[in-house]
């Protein structure tokens, strides 16, 4: 279960990798990238083919990140998340945020068995200080109904 303490600890990491932004800029991974950047995070997009996404240089894999990161945000289909968590562990990354819809039982089990902190079932944009009105509204609504991590 994701707790608020785990969310806060993840978000205290100021340099993050993000897997799932596209060159076209229309995927949710790009929205997550922009949201993290707008909130002062240093984000390194990971893309196997793109040299840059939204003007930010990419790393082709988690193993080739140019610097150490505090966590990785995965905004990919569940089958790809399973590879992301394995690659994260091999790269020494201990925190993984699986954006809603990216999680899979196998990826969650792998994290648990290998000591990785996994956040799942939550939208990273709902926990950022500055965000879109829709995410702020959604956060307030979930809070009213007691559905935010405690």
Backbone torsions as a table, in degrees:
resi	resn	phi	psi	omega
1	UNK	NA	138.8	178.8
2	UNK	-83.9	126.6	176.9
3	UNK	-107.7	163.2	178.0
4	UNK	-62.9	-35.7	178.8
5	UNK	-61.8	-39.5	178.9
6	UNK	-68.1	-41.8	177.4
7	UNK	-61.0	-48.7	-178.7
8	UNK	-62.4	-39.1	179.3
9	UNK	-65.4	-42.3	177.4
10	UNK	-60.9	-48.3	-175.8
11	UNK	-72.5	-10.3	174.8
12	UNK	-77.5	-11.7	177.0
13	UNK	-78.5	122.9	-173.2
14	UNK	-92.2	-9.9	175.6
15	UNK	-123.1	122.3	-176.2
16	UNK	-130.4	152.2	168.8
17	UNK	-97.9	150.8	177.5
18	UNK	-133.1	123.0	177.8
19	UNK	-109.1	119.4	175.9
20	UNK	130.0	4.0	173.2
21	UNK	-82.5	147.3	-177.6
22	UNK	-110.9	160.0	177.0
23	UNK	-66.6	-29.0	-179.3
24	UNK	-75.1	-20.5	175.4
25	UNK	80.9	7.9	-174.5
26	UNK	-105.5	0.5	-178.6
27	UNK	-89.2	162.6	-179.8
28	UNK	-63.1	-28.0	176.9
29	UNK	-58.3	-34.8	177.6
30	UNK	-69.7	-37.8	176.5
31	UNK	-64.2	-41.2	177.1
32	UNK	-63.4	-42.4	177.4
33	UNK	-58.4	-50.4	-180.0
34	UNK	-62.9	-40.7	179.7
35	UNK	-63.7	-43.8	178.3
36	UNK	-64.3	-43.7	178.5
37	UNK	-61.4	-42.1	-179.2
38	UNK	-64.7	-20.2	179.5
39	UNK	-102.1	17.0	171.9
40	UNK	87.7	8.6	178.5
41	UNK	-81.2	148.3	167.8
42	UNK	-91.7	121.4	-175.9
43	UNK	-122.3	131.5	176.2
44	UNK	-110.3	108.4	176.5
45	UNK	-68.2	143.8	176.7
46	UNK	-115.1	120.2	-179.7
47	UNK	-148.2	129.1	-175.2
48	UNK	-68.0	-16.5	-175.1
49	UNK	-124.9	-25.7	-175.1
50	UNK	-82.7	137.3	175.0
51	UNK	-78.1	-33.2	179.7
52	UNK	-152.5	150.9	173.5
53	UNK	-129.1	126.3	-178.0
54	UNK	52.8	36.8	177.2
55	UNK	80.6	2.5	-178.4
56	UNK	-104.5	126.6	179.2
57	UNK	-58.3	138.7	179.6
58	UNK	-99.5	154.3	166.1
59	UNK	-100.6	141.1	-179.3
60	UNK	-71.9	-18.4	-179.7
61	UNK	-159.9	167.2	176.1
62	UNK	-65.6	-29.9	179.7
63	UNK	-68.6	-20.8	-176.1
64	UNK	-108.9	18.2	178.0
65	UNK	-56.5	139.0	-176.9
66	UNK	-75.0	-11.7	178.6
67	UNK	-154.2	168.4	179.4
68	UNK	-71.4	139.3	177.3
69	UNK	-119.8	156.4	-180.0
70	UNK	-86.4	-15.4	-179.6
71	UNK	-175.5	171.9	178.0
72	UNK	-129.0	137.0	174.6
73	UNK	-102.5	122.5	-179.6
74	UNK	-106.4	119.1	179.0
75	UNK	-125.0	63.2	-175.9
76	UNK	-136.1	168.0	176.2
77	UNK	-61.5	153.8	-176.2
78	UNK	-51.5	-40.9	-179.5
79	UNK	-62.6	-35.1	177.3
80	UNK	-74.4	-31.1	178.2
81	UNK	-61.7	-34.6	178.4
82	UNK	-59.1	-38.0	175.9
83	UNK	-73.0	-39.1	180.0
84	UNK	-58.6	-45.2	-177.9
85	UNK	-68.0	-35.8	176.1
86	UNK	-65.8	-44.9	179.0
87	UNK	-64.1	-37.3	178.7
88	UNK	-61.3	-48.1	179.8
89	UNK	-59.5	-45.4	-179.6
90	UNK	-63.3	-29.8	179.3
91	UNK	-87.2	0.6	178.9
92	UNK	81.9	15.8	178.7
93	UNK	-90.4	124.4	-172.7
94	UNK	-103.0	-5.5	-177.4
95	UNK	-124.3	131.6	180.0
96	UNK	-133.3	127.7	172.7
97	UNK	-104.8	113.4	177.2
98	UNK	-94.7	105.0	-179.7
99	UNK	-55.0	150.0	179.8
100	UNK	-47.7	130.3	-179.4
101	UNK	91.8	-12.2	179.5
102	UNK	-91.7	-20.5	-175.2
103	UNK	-72.8	154.6	173.6
104	UNK	-143.6	154.0	176.7
105	UNK	-55.8	-38.9	-179.3
106	UNK	-66.2	-41.8	179.5
107	UNK	-65.9	-42.3	178.6
108	UNK	-64.3	-42.5	178.5
109	UNK	-62.6	-42.7	179.1
110	UNK	-60.0	-44.7	179.4
111	UNK	-60.4	-46.7	-179.2
112	UNK	-62.0	-44.2	-177.5
113	UNK	-70.7	-21.3	-175.2
114	UNK	-115.1	13.5	173.4
115	UNK	72.1	24.2	175.9
116	UNK	-92.2	140.5	174.2
117	UNK	-81.3	123.9	-177.8
118	UNK	-120.6	127.3	171.6
119	UNK	-106.2	132.6	-179.9
120	UNK	-149.3	161.0	179.3
121	UNK	75.3	11.5	-178.6
122	UNK	-132.1	148.0	176.3
123	UNK	-93.8	123.0	-178.6
124	UNK	-58.6	-33.2	-177.2
125	UNK	-67.8	-21.1	-180.0
126	UNK	-74.7	-13.6	-175.8
127	UNK	-109.8	4.4	179.1
128	UNK	-87.2	146.5	-178.1
129	UNK	-61.3	-51.3	177.4
130	UNK	-105.0	126.2	179.9
131	UNK	-156.6	-175.4	179.9
132	UNK	-71.5	157.2	-179.4
133	UNK	-61.3	-33.8	-177.6
134	UNK	-66.7	-38.1	178.6
135	UNK	-71.5	-37.2	176.4
136	UNK	-63.7	-44.2	179.0
137	UNK	-62.5	-45.6	-179.1
138	UNK	-62.1	-41.7	178.1
139	UNK	-60.3	-46.2	179.2
140	UNK	-62.7	-42.3	180.0
141	UNK	-61.9	-48.0	178.8
142	UNK	-63.7	-36.9	177.3
143	UNK	-61.9	-41.2	178.6
144	UNK	-60.5	-34.4	-178.7
145	UNK	-96.2	10.0	176.9
146	UNK	66.0	31.7	-176.5
147	UNK	-107.2	11.1	174.4
148	UNK	-91.9	153.0	177.1
149	UNK	-59.0	142.1	178.4
150	UNK	-113.7	NA	NA
